Each structure stands twice: as structure tokens, then as C-alpha cells.
Amino acid sequence: MLAFGVLEWTFLTLLVLLVGAAGVFALFLVLQLFRNPTSRPRAPR
């Protein structure tokens, strides 16, 4: 692993950042399922 060059480390860093961002986005989506909906006044019919 120490024999990696600059290009390999760049791709590895980019891969870790993208996977982390996808994980944070997935966590955000899961949290939306359990979040209380905002109470909006209903329009009269």
C-alpha cells in the first residue's frame, strides 16, 4: 500500500469521499422516514 503513487492516492481519496457522501445521503433519507411531518394548516374545502 505504501507503493501507491499520487494518482492512486487521488483516486482512493476520491472514492472514500464519494462513498462517504453517499452514506451521509442514505442516512439523511432514512432519518426522513422517522421525522415528524410539519403541521400545515389544511385548506378548507
Secondary structure by P-SEA (a helix, b strand, c coil): cccccaaaaaaaaaaaaaaaaaaaaaaaaaaaaaccccccccccc
